[in-house]
């Protein structure tokens, strides 16, 4: 959920502050001591609620107005380029299509979903006063955000389980998933089930609706509100708790158990593997690298979503949160808000740092265009001296040398074929007699010398046409 309001709201009533904090898009507010009404707008019906009147704070007086849009622009650019390149390299190169990379591809598509459908709309809370995109975008952006979070955390759990069985019990994994194309097919089914589960968990986001708030007599705005009032006052608290356990506590606990068991197995097997073959050592090292890559993803996810969950739990379960809200909690909430979206663009960066093959392909796709342009400019250079000194001239000369050497080889081969195809006019007895070697070393040398003397003129005679 996206929430934005001023840290000076500590004099709001409990019902009003609860209503504002769970709002998806909300303009920052500063308070006065007067009262006004807040209208709940659903379709053509309105309900009036009396709360304290609040003074509107201009955007120019809010620090987050300046740095949050810049952060979101960087998230949009880095996440779109990084995840697109990541998905492209896995889909394009067949050697990259293995089980771990299938899960990485699922992560990339989940991040692209939230970057395309949420980031361009969500950051407008710090730019525009009111939600301008309508009910359909409100529902879809809330669902897409929850789907992306679900895909990320469920995929990381499945990836941790896959690494656990690959290292600890590879025979069981082979028995269940098979090998080769069957393994890829089994992994694709798991990925589809992950997306289905994430969509089911995101169904509460589809209940979001447009809610009308009046700050004072001169200022009012619409917000995308995720918790319908007809579901009761405890509905928001229940959703926040369920999201905390489903999207954070339970998956991270399962991942932690897998990695603890994996670490214990690796510590025990290191002692026994010292006398085994070097190929098995290389295989274990490769699996360790993949496990470290998965662990990097898990740490990034846990760090990025920790502040947001802590803030939501603090607000909903602390009875004095409406009076304790100050500048610390204000910027802590903004930090959690930004980190939750930064998670969508940081996976390609983490993969670039920990994986050599991915680093190679990233360099090829991101920097090959500039290198190709430089080569074209050098080839199209009009200066002959520069052309002679450049890499293209050395390439041409090397090709010339290669063609000359191939020509020489063809000539030699033709001569040898001619020599072997021509039948001898008289049998050469010297070649038959040298097979039986004498025990005297001098005799061997004399027989070999006799062979050279007798054969060489004969071969030369054969090359001359009769």
RAHUFEN-V874554 format. One record per backbone hydrogen bond with DSSP energy under -1.0 kcal/mol. CO is the residue of the C=O (numbers start at 1). NH is the residue of the N-H. If there is no record, write none. Layout:
<<CO NH> <CO NH>>
//
This chain:
<<9 12> <13 17> <14 18> <15 19> <16 20> <17 21> <18 22> <20 23> <30 55> <34 53> <36 51> <38 49> <42 45> <45 42> <47 40> <49 38> <51 36> <53 32> <55 30> <58 61> <59 62> <62 65> <63 66> <63 67> <64 68> <67 71> <68 72> <69 73> <70 74> <71 75> <72 76> <73 77> <74 78> <75 79> <76 80> <77 81> <78 82> <79 83> <80 84> <81 85> <82 86> <83 87> <84 88> <85 89> <86 90> <87 91> <88 92> <89 93> <93 96> <94 97> <96 98> <98 102> <99 103> <100 104> <101 105> <102 106> <103 107> <104 108> <105 109> <106 110> <107 111> <108 112> <109 113> <110 114> <111 115> <112 116> <113 117> <114 118> <114 119> <118 122> <119 123> <122 125> <123 126> <124 127> <124 128> <134 138> <135 139> <136 140> <137 141> <138 142> <139 143> <140 144> <141 145> <142 146> <143 147> <144 148> <145 149> <146 150> <147 151> <148 152> <149 153> <150 154> <151 155> <152 156> <153 157> <154 158> <155 159> <156 160> <157 161> <158 162> <159 163> <160 164> <161 165> <162 166> <163 167> <164 168> <169 173> <170 174> <171 175> <172 176> <173 177> <174 178> <179 182> <180 184> <181 185> <182 186> <183 187> <184 188> <185 189> <186 190> <187 191> <188 192> <189 193> <190 194> <191 195> <192 196> <193 197> <194 198> <195 199> <196 200> <197 201> <198 202> <200 203> <202 205> <203 206> <204 207> <205 208> <209 225> <211 223> <213 221> <215 54> <219 215> <219 216> <221 213> <222 131> <223 211> <224 24> <225 209> <228 231> <229 232> <232 235> <234 238> <235 239> <236 240> <237 241> <238 242> <239 243> <240 244> <241 245> <242 246> <243 247> <244 249> <245 250> <248 252> <249 253> <250 254> <251 255> <252 256> <253 257> <254 258> <255 259> <256 260> <257 261> <258 262> <259 263> <260 264> <261 265> <262 266> <263 267> <264 268> <265 269> <266 270> <269 273> <273 276> <277 281> <278 282> <279 283> <280 284> <281 285> <282 286> <283 287> <284 288> <285 289> <286 290> <287 291> <288 292> <289 293> <290 294> <291 295> <292 296> <293 297> <294 298> <295 299> <296 300> <297 301> <298 302> <299 303> <300 304> <301 305> <305 309> <306 310> <307 311> <308 312> <309 313> <310 314> <311 315> <312 316> <313 317> <314 318> <318 321> <320 324> <321 325> <326 330> <327 331> <328 332> <329 333> <330 334> <331 335> <332 336> <333 337> <334 338> <335 339> <336 340> <338 342> <339 343> <341 344> <342 345> <342 346> <346 350> <347 351> <348 352> <349 353> <350 354> <351 355> <355 359> <356 360> <357 361> <358 362> <359 363> <360 364> <361 365> <362 366> <363 367> <367 371> <368 372> <369 373> <370 374> <371 375> <372 376> <373 377> <374 378> <375 379> <376 380> <378 381> <383 387> <384 388> <385 389> <386 390> <390 394> <391 395> <392 396> <393 397> <394 398> <395 399> <396 400> <397 401> <398 402> <399 403> <400 404> <401 405> <402 406> <403 407> <404 408> <405 409> <406 410> <407 411> <408 412> <409 413> <410 414> <411 415> <412 416> <413 417> <414 418> <415 419> <416 420> <417 421> <418 422> <429 433> <430 434> <440 444> <441 445> <442 446> <443 447> <444 448> <445 449> <446 450> <447 451> <448 452> <449 453> <450 454> <451 455> <452 456> <455 459> <456 460> <457 461> <458 462> <459 463>>
//
